[in-house]
Amino acid sequence: MTDTPVSKMTFEQAMAELEQVVGRLERGDVALDESITLYERGAALKKRCEAKLKDAEEKVAAITLDGDGQPKGTTPVEGL
């Protein structure tokens, strides 16, 4: 885990740390108190990743719509 506040992380930083947190929790070799701390950090990282993905989705939607809100002839990517 890093000391970087979750709110300051890029998507890539948050995702990398989330993977580390999940790995440690899955191994099950951490004390209960540390597991709770890891779980809380993981929840915050997940929330950050979801927010960054939503921002990206909104930017893509804005780029692919014309001034009237109609598609510019591009096909939206499903799941984004």
mmCIF file of the N, C-alpha and C atoms, coordinates in Angstrom:
data_MODEL
# 
_entry.id   MODEL 
# 
loop_
_atom_site.group_PDB 
_atom_site.id 
_atom_site.type_symbol 
_atom_site.label_atom_id 
_atom_site.label_alt_id 
_atom_site.label_comp_id 
_atom_site.label_asym_id 
_atom_site.label_entity_id 
_atom_site.label_seq_id 
_atom_site.pdbx_PDB_ins_code 
_atom_site.Cartn_x 
_atom_site.Cartn_y 
_atom_site.Cartn_z 
_atom_site.occupancy 
_atom_site.B_iso_or_equiv 
_atom_site.pdbx_formal_charge 
_atom_site.auth_seq_id 
_atom_site.auth_comp_id 
_atom_site.auth_asym_id 
_atom_site.auth_atom_id 
_atom_site.pdbx_PDB_model_num 
ATOM 1   N N  . MET A 1 1  ? 0.851   -1.180  0.000   1.00 0.00 ? 1  MET A N  1 
ATOM 2   C CA . MET A 1 1  ? 0.000   0.000   0.000   1.00 0.00 ? 1  MET A CA 1 
ATOM 3   C C  . MET A 1 1  ? 0.890   1.235   0.000   1.00 0.00 ? 1  MET A C  1 
ATOM 4   N N  . THR A 1 2  ? 0.363   2.276   -0.623  1.00 0.00 ? 2  THR A N  1 
ATOM 5   C CA . THR A 1 2  ? 1.092   3.529   -0.642  1.00 0.00 ? 2  THR A CA 1 
ATOM 6   C C  . THR A 1 2  ? 0.454   4.494   0.345   1.00 0.00 ? 2  THR A C  1 
ATOM 7   N N  . ASP A 1 3  ? 1.148   5.582   0.567   1.00 0.00 ? 3  ASP A N  1 
ATOM 8   C CA . ASP A 1 3  ? 0.609   6.631   1.434   1.00 0.00 ? 3  ASP A CA 1 
ATOM 9   C C  . ASP A 1 3  ? -0.160  7.673   0.635   1.00 0.00 ? 3  ASP A C  1 
ATOM 10  N N  . THR A 1 4  ? -0.209  7.499   -0.683  1.00 0.00 ? 4  THR A N  1 
ATOM 11  C CA . THR A 1 4  ? -0.914  8.442   -1.538  1.00 0.00 ? 4  THR A CA 1 
ATOM 12  C C  . THR A 1 4  ? -2.399  8.417   -1.208  1.00 0.00 ? 4  THR A C  1 
ATOM 13  N N  . PRO A 1 5  ? -2.995  9.599   -0.981  1.00 0.00 ? 5  PRO A N  1 
ATOM 14  C CA . PRO A 1 5  ? -4.443  9.619   -0.758  1.00 0.00 ? 5  PRO A CA 1 
ATOM 15  C C  . PRO A 1 5  ? -5.172  9.082   -1.992  1.00 0.00 ? 5  PRO A C  1 
ATOM 16  N N  . VAL A 1 6  ? -6.176  8.274   -1.771  1.00 0.00 ? 6  VAL A N  1 
ATOM 17  C CA . VAL A 1 6  ? -6.928  7.673   -2.872  1.00 0.00 ? 6  VAL A CA 1 
ATOM 18  C C  . VAL A 1 6  ? -7.470  8.758   -3.803  1.00 0.00 ? 6  VAL A C  1 
ATOM 19  N N  . SER A 1 7  ? -7.886  9.878   -3.242  1.00 0.00 ? 7  SER A N  1 
ATOM 20  C CA . SER A 1 7  ? -8.475  10.952  -4.055  1.00 0.00 ? 7  SER A CA 1 
ATOM 21  C C  . SER A 1 7  ? -7.475  11.591  -5.007  1.00 0.00 ? 7  SER A C  1 
ATOM 22  N N  . LYS A 1 8  ? -6.191  11.358  -4.810  1.00 0.00 ? 8  LYS A N  1 
ATOM 23  C CA . LYS A 1 8  ? -5.148  11.934  -5.662  1.00 0.00 ? 8  LYS A CA 1 
ATOM 24  C C  . LYS A 1 8  ? -4.616  10.935  -6.689  1.00 0.00 ? 8  LYS A C  1 
ATOM 25  N N  . MET A 1 9  ? -5.096  9.707   -6.649  1.00 0.00 ? 9  MET A N  1 
ATOM 26  C CA . MET A 1 9  ? -4.572  8.654   -7.523  1.00 0.00 ? 9  MET A CA 1 
ATOM 27  C C  . MET A 1 9  ? -5.183  8.705   -8.908  1.00 0.00 ? 9  MET A C  1 
ATOM 28  N N  . THR A 1 10 ? -4.363  8.329   -9.889  1.00 0.00 ? 10 THR A N  1 
ATOM 29  C CA . THR A 1 10 ? -4.883  8.117   -11.233 1.00 0.00 ? 10 THR A CA 1 
ATOM 30  C C  . THR A 1 10 ? -5.623  6.785   -11.229 1.00 0.00 ? 10 THR A C  1 
ATOM 31  N N  . PHE A 1 11 ? -6.347  6.534   -12.291 1.00 0.00 ? 11 PHE A N  1 
ATOM 32  C CA . PHE A 1 11 ? -7.037  5.254   -12.419 1.00 0.00 ? 11 PHE A CA 1 
ATOM 33  C C  . PHE A 1 11 ? -6.034  4.106   -12.327 1.00 0.00 ? 11 PHE A C  1 
ATOM 34  N N  . GLU A 1 12 ? -4.920  4.243   -13.051 1.00 0.00 ? 12 GLU A N  1 
ATOM 35  C CA . GLU A 1 12 ? -3.924  3.178   -13.095 1.00 0.00 ? 12 GLU A CA 1 
ATOM 36  C C  . GLU A 1 12 ? -3.305  2.921   -11.725 1.00 0.00 ? 12 GLU A C  1 
ATOM 37  N N  . GLN A 1 13 ? -3.027  3.982   -10.987 1.00 0.00 ? 13 GLN A N  1 
ATOM 38  C CA . GLN A 1 13 ? -2.461  3.813   -9.645  1.00 0.00 ? 13 GLN A CA 1 
ATOM 39  C C  . GLN A 1 13 ? -3.460  3.110   -8.725  1.00 0.00 ? 13 GLN A C  1 
ATOM 40  N N  . ALA A 1 14 ? -4.709  3.556   -8.772  1.00 0.00 ? 14 ALA A N  1 
ATOM 41  C CA . ALA A 1 14 ? -5.742  2.966   -7.917  1.00 0.00 ? 14 ALA A CA 1 
ATOM 42  C C  . ALA A 1 14 ? -5.972  1.502   -8.263  1.00 0.00 ? 14 ALA A C  1 
ATOM 43  N N  . MET A 1 15 ? -5.991  1.189   -9.553  1.00 0.00 ? 15 MET A N  1 
ATOM 44  C CA . MET A 1 15 ? -6.220  -0.194  -9.974  1.00 0.00 ? 15 MET A CA 1 
ATOM 45  C C  . MET A 1 15 ? -5.061  -1.092  -9.551  1.00 0.00 ? 15 MET A C  1 
ATOM 46  N N  . ALA A 1 16 ? -3.843  -0.610  -9.703  1.00 0.00 ? 16 ALA A N  1 
ATOM 47  C CA . ALA A 1 16 ? -2.669  -1.405  -9.303  1.00 0.00 ? 16 ALA A CA 1 
ATOM 48  C C  . ALA A 1 16 ? -2.684  -1.688  -7.806  1.00 0.00 ? 16 ALA A C  1 
ATOM 49  N N  . GLU A 1 17 ? -2.988  -0.676  -7.022  1.00 0.00 ? 17 GLU A N  1 
ATOM 50  C CA . GLU A 1 17 ? -3.021  -0.897  -5.577  1.00 0.00 ? 17 GLU A CA 1 
ATOM 51  C C  . GLU A 1 17 ? -4.192  -1.781  -5.187  1.00 0.00 ? 17 GLU A C  1 
ATOM 52  N N  . LEU A 1 18 ? -5.323  -1.620  -5.845  1.00 0.00 ? 18 LEU A N  1 
ATOM 53  C CA . LEU A 1 18 ? -6.477  -2.471  -5.567  1.00 0.00 ? 18 LEU A CA 1 
ATOM 54  C C  . LEU A 1 18 ? -6.125  -3.937  -5.824  1.00 0.00 ? 18 LEU A C  1 
ATOM 55  N N  . GLU A 1 19 ? -5.397  -4.204  -6.892  1.00 0.00 ? 19 GLU A N  1 
ATOM 56  C CA . GLU A 1 19 ? -4.971  -5.572  -7.176  1.00 0.00 ? 19 GLU A CA 1 
ATOM 57  C C  . GLU A 1 19 ? -4.070  -6.113  -6.059  1.00 0.00 ? 19 GLU A C  1 
ATOM 58  N N  . GLN A 1 20 ? -3.196  -5.260  -5.537  1.00 0.00 ? 20 GLN A N  1 
ATOM 59  C CA . GLN A 1 20 ? -2.334  -5.683  -4.429  1.00 0.00 ? 20 GLN A CA 1 
ATOM 60  C C  . GLN A 1 20 ? -3.155  -5.986  -3.181  1.00 0.00 ? 20 GLN A C  1 
ATOM 61  N N  . VAL A 1 21 ? -4.122  -5.125  -2.891  1.00 0.00 ? 21 VAL A N  1 
ATOM 62  C CA . VAL A 1 21 ? -4.977  -5.314  -1.716  1.00 0.00 ? 21 VAL A CA 1 
ATOM 63  C C  . VAL A 1 21 ? -5.751  -6.626  -1.834  1.00 0.00 ? 21 VAL A C  1 
ATOM 64  N N  . VAL A 1 22 ? -6.344  -6.847  -2.988  1.00 0.00 ? 22 VAL A N  1 
ATOM 65  C CA . VAL A 1 22 ? -7.120  -8.077  -3.201  1.00 0.00 ? 22 VAL A CA 1 
ATOM 66  C C  . VAL A 1 22 ? -6.222  -9.300  -3.049  1.00 0.00 ? 22 VAL A C  1 
ATOM 67  N N  . GLY A 1 23 ? -5.027  -9.230  -3.614  1.00 0.00 ? 23 GLY A N  1 
ATOM 68  C CA . GLY A 1 23 ? -4.088  -10.345 -3.495  1.00 0.00 ? 23 GLY A CA 1 
ATOM 69  C C  . GLY A 1 23 ? -3.760  -10.666 -2.055  1.00 0.00 ? 23 GLY A C  1 
ATOM 70  N N  . ARG A 1 24 ? -3.504  -9.643  -1.269  1.00 0.00 ? 24 ARG A N  1 
ATOM 71  C CA . ARG A 1 24 ? -3.176  -9.866  0.149   1.00 0.00 ? 24 ARG A CA 1 
ATOM 72  C C  . ARG A 1 24 ? -4.366  -10.449 0.903   1.00 0.00 ? 24 ARG A C  1 
ATOM 73  N N  . LEU A 1 25 ? -5.556  -9.940  0.619   1.00 0.00 ? 25 LEU A N  1 
ATOM 74  C CA . LEU A 1 25 ? -6.742  -10.456 1.302   1.00 0.00 ? 25 LEU A CA 1 
ATOM 75  C C  . LEU A 1 25 ? -7.021  -11.899 0.891   1.00 0.00 ? 25 LEU A C  1 
ATOM 76  N N  . GLU A 1 26 ? -6.812  -12.216 -0.381  1.00 0.00 ? 26 GLU A N  1 
ATOM 77  C CA . GLU A 1 26 ? -7.062  -13.579 -0.848  1.00 0.00 ? 26 GLU A CA 1 
ATOM 78  C C  . GLU A 1 26 ? -6.092  -14.581 -0.227  1.00 0.00 ? 26 GLU A C  1 
ATOM 79  N N  . ARG A 1 27 ? -4.858  -14.163 0.004   1.00 0.00 ? 27 ARG A N  1 
ATOM 80  C CA . ARG A 1 27 ? -3.882  -15.065 0.628   1.00 0.00 ? 27 ARG A CA 1 
ATOM 81  C C  . ARG A 1 27 ? -4.296  -15.407 2.059   1.00 0.00 ? 27 ARG A C  1 
ATOM 82  N N  . GLY A 1 28 ? -4.952  -14.466 2.723   1.00 0.00 ? 28 GLY A N  1 
ATOM 83  C CA . GLY A 1 28 ? -5.446  -14.724 4.077   1.00 0.00 ? 28 GLY A CA 1 
ATOM 84  C C  . GLY A 1 28 ? -4.373  -14.789 5.137   1.00 0.00 ? 28 GLY A C  1 
ATOM 85  N N  . ASP A 1 29 ? -3.206  -14.229 4.854   1.00 0.00 ? 29 ASP A N  1 
ATOM 86  C CA . ASP A 1 29 ? -2.121  -14.315 5.834   1.00 0.00 ? 29 ASP A CA 1 
ATOM 87  C C  . ASP A 1 29 ? -1.902  -13.007 6.593   1.00 0.00 ? 29 ASP A C  1 
ATOM 88  N N  . VAL A 1 30 ? -2.966  -12.208 6.713   1.00 0.00 ? 30 VAL A N  1 
ATOM 89  C CA . VAL A 1 30 ? -2.871  -10.954 7.469   1.00 0.00 ? 30 VAL A CA 1 
ATOM 90  C C  . VAL A 1 30 ? -3.788  -11.033 8.685   1.00 0.00 ? 30 VAL A C  1 
ATOM 91  N N  . ALA A 1 31 ? -3.410  -10.311 9.715   1.00 0.00 ? 31 ALA A N  1 
ATOM 92  C CA . ALA A 1 31 ? -4.201  -10.286 10.954  1.00 0.00 ? 31 ALA A CA 1 
ATOM 93  C C  . ALA A 1 31 ? -5.559  -9.631  10.695  1.00 0.00 ? 31 ALA A C  1 
ATOM 94  N N  . LEU A 1 32 ? -6.497  -9.906  11.572  1.00 0.00 ? 32 LEU A N  1 
ATOM 95  C CA . LEU A 1 32 ? -7.854  -9.395  11.422  1.00 0.00 ? 32 LEU A CA 1 
ATOM 96  C C  . LEU A 1 32 ? -7.885  -7.868  11.309  1.00 0.00 ? 32 LEU A C  1 
ATOM 97  N N  . ASP A 1 33 ? -7.179  -7.177  12.202  1.00 0.00 ? 33 ASP A N  1 
ATOM 98  C CA . ASP A 1 33 ? -7.173  -5.712  12.162  1.00 0.00 ? 33 ASP A CA 1 
ATOM 99  C C  . ASP A 1 33 ? -6.630  -5.197  10.832  1.00 0.00 ? 33 ASP A C  1 
ATOM 100 N N  . GLU A 1 34 ? -5.562  -5.819  10.348  1.00 0.00 ? 34 GLU A N  1 
ATOM 101 C CA . GLU A 1 34 ? -4.990  -5.405  9.068   1.00 0.00 ? 34 GLU A CA 1 
ATOM 102 C C  . GLU A 1 34 ? -5.931  -5.747  7.914   1.00 0.00 ? 34 GLU A C  1 
ATOM 103 N N  . SER A 1 35 ? -6.636  -6.851  8.027   1.00 0.00 ? 35 SER A N  1 
ATOM 104 C CA . SER A 1 35 ? -7.610  -7.226  6.997   1.00 0.00 ? 35 SER A CA 1 
ATOM 105 C C  . SER A 1 35 ? -8.704  -6.173  6.878   1.00 0.00 ? 35 SER A C  1 
ATOM 106 N N  . ILE A 1 36 ? -9.153  -5.689  8.017   1.00 0.00 ? 36 ILE A N  1 
ATOM 107 C CA . ILE A 1 36 ? -10.195 -4.654  8.016   1.00 0.00 ? 36 ILE A CA 1 
ATOM 108 C C  . ILE A 1 36 ? -9.662  -3.384  7.368   1.00 0.00 ? 36 ILE A C  1 
ATOM 109 N N  . THR A 1 37 ? -8.441  -2.996  7.711   1.00 0.00 ? 37 THR A N  1 
ATOM 110 C CA . THR A 1 37 ? -7.825  -1.811  7.119   1.00 0.00 ? 37 THR A CA 1 
ATOM 111 C C  . THR A 1 37 ? -7.663  -1.992  5.611   1.00 0.00 ? 37 THR A C  1 
ATOM 112 N N  . LEU A 1 38 ? -7.206  -3.169  5.196   1.00 0.00 ? 38 LEU A N  1 
ATOM 113 C CA . LEU A 1 38 ? -7.046  -3.454  3.771   1.00 0.00 ? 38 LEU A CA 1 
ATOM 114 C C  . LEU A 1 38 ? -8.394  -3.410  3.051   1.00 0.00 ? 38 LEU A C  1 
ATOM 115 N N  . TYR A 1 39 ? -9.410  -3.983  3.678   1.00 0.00 ? 39 TYR A N  1 
ATOM 116 C CA . TYR A 1 39 ? -10.735 -3.992  3.068   1.00 0.00 ? 39 TYR A CA 1 
ATOM 117 C C  . TYR A 1 39 ? -11.255 -2.564  2.880   1.00 0.00 ? 39 TYR A C  1 
ATOM 118 N N  . GLU A 1 40 ? -11.065 -1.728  3.894   1.00 0.00 ? 40 GLU A N  1 
ATOM 119 C CA . GLU A 1 40 ? -11.503 -0.329  3.797   1.00 0.00 ? 40 GLU A CA 1 
ATOM 120 C C  . GLU A 1 40 ? -10.761 0.399   2.688   1.00 0.00 ? 40 GLU A C  1 
ATOM 121 N N  . ARG A 1 41 ? -9.447  0.184   2.609   1.00 0.00 ? 41 ARG A N  1 
ATOM 122 C CA . ARG A 1 41 ? -8.642  0.806   1.556   1.00 0.00 ? 41 ARG A CA 1 
ATOM 123 C C  . ARG A 1 41 ? -9.105  0.295   0.191   1.00 0.00 ? 41 ARG A C  1 
ATOM 124 N N  . GLY A 1 42 ? -9.357  -0.998  0.100   1.00 0.00 ? 42 GLY A N  1 
ATOM 125 C CA . GLY A 1 42 ? -9.828  -1.588  -1.152  1.00 0.00 ? 42 GLY A CA 1 
ATOM 126 C C  . GLY A 1 42 ? -11.162 -1.008  -1.592  1.00 0.00 ? 42 GLY A C  1 
ATOM 127 N N  . ALA A 1 43 ? -12.051 -0.795  -0.651  1.00 0.00 ? 43 ALA A N  1 
ATOM 128 C CA . ALA A 1 43 ? -13.355 -0.207  -0.985  1.00 0.00 ? 43 ALA A CA 1 
ATOM 129 C C  . ALA A 1 43 ? -13.186 1.210   -1.516  1.00 0.00 ? 43 ALA A C  1 
ATOM 130 N N  . ALA A 1 44 ? -12.285 1.980   -0.913  1.00 0.00 ? 44 ALA A N  1 
ATOM 131 C CA . ALA A 1 44 ? -12.033 3.344   -1.381  1.00 0.00 ? 44 ALA A CA 1 
ATOM 132 C C  . ALA A 1 44 ? -11.381 3.329   -2.758  1.00 0.00 ? 44 ALA A C  1 
ATOM 133 N N  . LEU A 1 45 ? -10.470 2.400   -2.984  1.00 0.00 ? 45 LEU A N  1 
ATOM 134 C CA . LEU A 1 45 ? -9.818  2.291   -4.289  1.00 0.00 ? 45 LEU A CA 1 
ATOM 135 C C  . LEU A 1 45 ? -10.823 1.894   -5.368  1.00 0.00 ? 45 LEU A C  1 
ATOM 136 N N  . LYS A 1 46 ? -11.710 0.960   -5.053  1.00 0.00 ? 46 LYS A N  1 
ATOM 137 C CA . LYS A 1 46 ? -12.745 0.542   -6.002  1.00 0.00 ? 46 LYS A CA 1 
ATOM 138 C C  . LYS A 1 46 ? -13.636 1.720   -6.366  1.00 0.00 ? 46 LYS A C  1 
ATOM 139 N N  . LYS A 1 47 ? -14.019 2.491   -5.375  1.00 0.00 ? 47 LYS A N  1 
ATOM 140 C CA . LYS A 1 47 ? -14.860 3.658   -5.616  1.00 0.00 ? 47 LYS A CA 1 
ATOM 141 C C  . LYS A 1 47 ? -14.143 4.660   -6.524  1.00 0.00 ? 47 LYS A C  1 
ATOM 142 N N  . ARG A 1 48 ? -12.842 4.860   -6.287  1.00 0.00 ? 48 ARG A N  1 
ATOM 143 C CA . ARG A 1 48 ? -12.048 5.778   -7.113  1.00 0.00 ? 48 ARG A CA 1 
ATOM 144 C C  . ARG A 1 48 ? -11.997 5.287   -8.561  1.00 0.00 ? 48 ARG A C  1 
ATOM 145 N N  . CYS A 1 49 ? -11.757 4.006   -8.756  1.00 0.00 ? 49 CYS A N  1 
ATOM 146 C CA . CYS A 1 49 ? -11.712 3.443   -10.105 1.00 0.00 ? 49 CYS A CA 1 
ATOM 147 C C  . CYS A 1 49 ? -13.050 3.620   -10.814 1.00 0.00 ? 49 CYS A C  1 
ATOM 148 N N  . GLU A 1 50 ? -14.137 3.357   -10.109 1.00 0.00 ? 50 GLU A N  1 
ATOM 149 C CA . GLU A 1 50 ? -15.466 3.510   -10.707 1.00 0.00 ? 50 GLU A CA 1 
ATOM 150 C C  . GLU A 1 50 ? -15.723 4.964   -11.098 1.00 0.00 ? 50 GLU A C  1 
ATOM 151 N N  . ALA A 1 51 ? -15.315 5.908   -10.253 1.00 0.00 ? 51 ALA A N  1 
ATOM 152 C CA . ALA A 1 51 ? -15.515 7.325   -10.551 1.00 0.00 ? 51 ALA A CA 1 
ATOM 153 C C  . ALA A 1 51 ? -14.699 7.741   -11.770 1.00 0.00 ? 51 ALA A C  1 
ATOM 154 N N  . LYS A 1 52 ? -13.446 7.283   -11.848 1.00 0.00 ? 52 LYS A N  1 
ATOM 155 C CA . LYS A 1 52 ? -12.600 7.624   -12.986 1.00 0.00 ? 52 LYS A CA 1 
ATOM 156 C C  . LYS A 1 52 ? -13.155 7.023   -14.274 1.00 0.00 ? 52 LYS A C  1 
ATOM 157 N N  . LEU A 1 53 ? -13.685 5.805   -14.212 1.00 0.00 ? 53 LEU A N  1 
ATOM 158 C CA . LEU A 1 53 ? -14.291 5.188   -15.393 1.00 0.00 ? 53 LEU A CA 1 
ATOM 159 C C  . LEU A 1 53 ? -15.542 5.940   -15.829 1.00 0.00 ? 53 LEU A C  1 
ATOM 160 N N  . LYS A 1 54 ? -16.333 6.387   -14.864 1.00 0.00 ? 54 LYS A N  1 
ATOM 161 C CA . LYS A 1 54 ? -17.537 7.154   -15.189 1.00 0.00 ? 54 LYS A CA 1 
ATOM 162 C C  . LYS A 1 54 ? -17.157 8.466   -15.868 1.00 0.00 ? 54 LYS A C  1 
ATOM 163 N N  . ASP A 1 55 ? -16.121 9.129   -15.354 1.00 0.00 ? 55 ASP A N  1 
ATOM 164 C CA . ASP A 1 55 ? -15.645 10.369  -15.981 1.00 0.00 ? 55 ASP A CA 1 
ATOM 165 C C  . ASP A 1 55 ? -15.226 10.113  -17.424 1.00 0.00 ? 55 ASP A C  1 
ATOM 166 N N  . ALA A 1 56 ? -14.498 9.035   -17.643 1.00 0.00 ? 56 ALA A N  1 
ATOM 167 C CA . ALA A 1 56 ? -14.044 8.695   -18.992 1.00 0.00 ? 56 ALA A CA 1 
ATOM 168 C C  . ALA A 1 56 ? -15.231 8.408   -19.900 1.00 0.00 ? 56 ALA A C  1 
ATOM 169 N N  . GLU A 1 57 ? -16.218 7.698   -19.380 1.00 0.00 ? 57 GLU A N  1 
ATOM 170 C CA . GLU A 1 57 ? -17.418 7.383   -20.157 1.00 0.00 ? 57 GLU A CA 1 
ATOM 171 C C  . GLU A 1 57 ? -18.132 8.666   -20.580 1.00 0.00 ? 57 GLU A C  1 
ATOM 172 N N  . GLU A 1 58 ? -18.242 9.616   -19.673 1.00 0.00 ? 58 GLU A N  1 
ATOM 173 C CA . GLU A 1 58 ? -18.910 10.872  -19.983 1.00 0.00 ? 58 GLU A CA 1 
ATOM 174 C C  . GLU A 1 58 ? -18.132 11.671  -21.029 1.00 0.00 ? 58 GLU A C  1 
ATOM 175 N N  . LYS A 1 59 ? -16.806 11.636  -20.960 1.00 0.00 ? 59 LYS A N  1 
ATOM 176 C CA . LYS A 1 59 ? -15.989 12.331  -21.956 1.00 0.00 ? 59 LYS A CA 1 
ATOM 177 C C  . LYS A 1 59 ? -16.150 11.702  -23.324 1.00 0.00 ? 59 LYS A C  1 
ATOM 178 N N  . VAL A 1 60 ? -16.170 10.368  -23.376 1.00 0.00 ? 60 VAL A N  1 
ATOM 179 C CA . VAL A 1 60 ? -16.361 9.676   -24.650 1.00 0.00 ? 60 VAL A CA 1 
ATOM 180 C C  . VAL A 1 60 ? -17.734 10.005  -25.220 1.00 0.00 ? 60 VAL A C  1 
ATOM 181 N N  . ALA A 1 61 ? -18.742 10.015  -24.376 1.00 0.00 ? 61 ALA A N  1 
ATOM 182 C CA . ALA A 1 61 ? -20.092 10.340  -24.834 1.00 0.00 ? 61 ALA A CA 1 
ATOM 183 C C  . ALA A 1 61 ? -20.141 11.761  -25.380 1.00 0.00 ? 61 ALA A C  1 
ATOM 184 N N  . ALA A 1 62 ? -19.473 12.707  -24.728 1.00 0.00 ? 62 ALA A N  1 
ATOM 185 C CA . ALA A 1 62 ? -19.465 14.094  -25.180 1.00 0.00 ? 62 ALA A CA 1 
ATOM 186 C C  . ALA A 1 62 ? -18.761 14.217  -26.522 1.00 0.00 ? 62 ALA A C  1 
ATOM 187 N N  . ILE A 1 63 ? -17.718 13.446  -26.726 1.00 0.00 ? 63 ILE A N  1 
ATOM 188 C CA . ILE A 1 63 ? -16.968 13.499  -27.982 1.00 0.00 ? 63 ILE A CA 1 
ATOM 189 C C  . ILE A 1 63 ? -17.781 12.909  -29.119 1.00 0.00 ? 63 ILE A C  1 
ATOM 190 N N  . THR A 1 64 ? -18.561 11.881  -28.845 1.00 0.00 ? 64 THR A N  1 
ATOM 191 C CA . THR A 1 64 ? -19.271 11.168  -29.901 1.00 0.00 ? 64 THR A CA 1 
ATOM 192 C C  . THR A 1 64 ? -20.663 11.721  -30.186 1.00 0.00 ? 64 THR A C  1 
ATOM 193 N N  . LEU A 1 65 ? -21.070 12.799  -29.498 1.00 0.00 ? 65 LEU A N  1 
ATOM 194 C CA . LEU A 1 65 ? -22.367 13.409  -29.750 1.00 0.00 ? 65 LEU A CA 1 
ATOM 195 C C  . LEU A 1 65 ? -22.169 14.789  -30.365 1.00 0.00 ? 65 LEU A C  1 
ATOM 196 N N  . ASP A 1 66 ? -23.091 15.154  -31.274 1.00 0.00 ? 66 ASP A N  1 
ATOM 197 C CA . ASP A 1 66 ? -23.000 16.492  -31.856 1.00 0.00 ? 66 ASP A CA 1 
ATOM 198 C C  . ASP A 1 66 ? -23.668 17.497  -30.927 1.00 0.00 ? 66 ASP A C  1 
ATOM 199 N N  . GLY A 1 67 ? -23.772 18.737  -31.370 1.00 0.00 ? 67 GLY A N  1 
ATOM 200 C CA . GLY A 1 67 ? -24.346 19.795  -30.546 1.00 0.00 ? 67 GLY A CA 1 
ATOM 201 C C  . GLY A 1 67 ? -25.784 19.551  -30.135 1.00 0.00 ? 67 GLY A C  1 
ATOM 202 N N  . ASP A 1 68 ? -26.507 18.742  -30.906 1.00 0.00 ? 68 ASP A N  1 
ATOM 203 C CA . ASP A 1 68 ? -27.898 18.425  -30.589 1.00 0.00 ? 68 ASP A CA 1 
ATOM 204 C C  . ASP A 1 68 ? -28.031 17.164  -29.741 1.00 0.00 ? 68 ASP A C  1 
ATOM 205 N N  . GLY A 1 69 ? -26.895 16.605  -29.344 1.00 0.00 ? 69 GLY A N  1 
ATOM 206 C CA . GLY A 1 69 ? -26.926 15.393  -28.528 1.00 0.00 ? 69 GLY A CA 1 
ATOM 207 C C  . GLY A 1 69 ? -27.137 14.134  -29.336 1.00 0.00 ? 69 GLY A C  1 
ATOM 208 N N  . GLN A 1 70 ? -26.992 14.247  -30.655 1.00 0.00 ? 70 GLN A N  1 
ATOM 209 C CA . GLN A 1 70 ? -27.178 13.092  -31.531 1.00 0.00 ? 70 GLN A CA 1 
ATOM 210 C C  . GLN A 1 70 ? -25.822 12.454  -31.841 1.00 0.00 ? 70 GLN A C  1 
ATOM 211 N N  . PRO A 1 71 ? -25.794 11.147  -32.016 1.00 0.00 ? 71 PRO A N  1 
ATOM 212 C CA . PRO A 1 71 ? -24.524 10.491  -32.351 1.00 0.00 ? 71 PRO A CA 1 
ATOM 213 C C  . PRO A 1 71 ? -23.948 11.050  -33.642 1.00 0.00 ? 71 PRO A C  1 
ATOM 214 N N  . LYS A 1 72 ? -22.612 11.138  -33.680 1.00 0.00 ? 72 LYS A N  1 
ATOM 215 C CA . LYS A 1 72 ? -21.914 11.653  -34.858 1.00 0.00 ? 72 LYS A CA 1 
ATOM 216 C C  . LYS A 1 72 ? -21.602 10.546  -35.855 1.00 0.00 ? 72 LYS A C  1 
ATOM 217 N N  . GLY A 1 73 ? -22.264 9.435   -35.775 1.00 0.00 ? 73 GLY A N  1 
ATOM 218 C CA . GLY A 1 73 ? -22.009 8.353   -36.696 1.00 0.00 ? 73 GLY A CA 1 
ATOM 219 C C  . GLY A 1 73 ? -21.036 7.314   -36.156 1.00 0.00 ? 73 GLY A C  1 
ATOM 220 N N  . THR A 1 74 ? -20.691 7.434   -34.899 1.00 0.00 ? 74 THR A N  1 
ATOM 221 C CA . THR A 1 74 ? -19.828 6.435   -34.294 1.00 0.00 ? 74 THR A CA 1 
ATOM 222 C C  . THR A 1 74 ? -20.668 5.485   -33.467 1.00 0.00 ? 74 THR A C  1 
ATOM 223 N N  . THR A 1 75 ? -20.166 4.332   -33.271 1.00 0.00 ? 75 THR A N  1 
ATOM 224 C CA . THR A 1 75 ? -20.869 3.335   -32.470 1.00 0.00 ? 75 THR A CA 1 
ATOM 225 C C  . THR A 1 75 ? -20.311 3.362   -31.063 1.00 0.00 ? 75 THR A C  1 
ATOM 226 N N  . PRO A 1 76 ? -21.163 3.549   -30.042 1.00 0.00 ? 76 PRO A N  1 
ATOM 227 C CA . PRO A 1 76 ? -20.663 3.553   -28.673 1.00 0.00 ? 76 PRO A CA 1 
ATOM 228 C C  . PRO A 1 76 ? -20.076 2.197   -28.314 1.00 0.00 ? 76 PRO A C  1 
ATOM 229 N N  . VAL A 1 77 ? -19.060 2.230   -27.481 1.00 0.00 ? 77 VAL A N  1 
ATOM 230 C CA . VAL A 1 77 ? -18.435 0.998   -27.011 1.00 0.00 ? 77 VAL A CA 1 
ATOM 231 C C  . VAL A 1 77 ? -19.255 0.489   -25.840 1.00 0.00 ? 77 VAL A C  1 
ATOM 232 N N  . GLU A 1 78 ? -19.759 -0.721  -25.975 1.00 0.00 ? 78 GLU A N  1 
ATOM 233 C CA . GLU A 1 78 ? -20.596 -1.289  -24.937 1.00 0.00 ? 78 GLU A CA 1 
ATOM 234 C C  . GLU A 1 78 ? -19.792 -1.519  -23.674 1.00 0.00 ? 78 GLU A C  1 
ATOM 235 N N  . GLY A 1 79 ? -20.360 -1.154  -22.527 1.00 0.00 ? 79 GLY A N  1 
ATOM 236 C CA . GLY A 1 79 ? -19.704 -1.345  -21.249 1.00 0.00 ? 79 GLY A CA 1 
ATOM 237 C C  . GLY A 1 79 ? -18.918 -0.145  -20.777 1.00 0.00 ? 79 GLY A C  1 
ATOM 238 N N  . LEU A 1 80 ? -18.836 0.884   -21.592 1.00 0.00 ? 80 LEU A N  1 
ATOM 239 C CA . LEU A 1 80 ? -18.130 2.101   -21.184 1.00 0.00 ? 80 LEU A CA 1 
ATOM 240 C C  . LEU A 1 80 ? -19.119 3.193   -20.878 1.00 0.00 ? 80 LEU A C  1 
# 
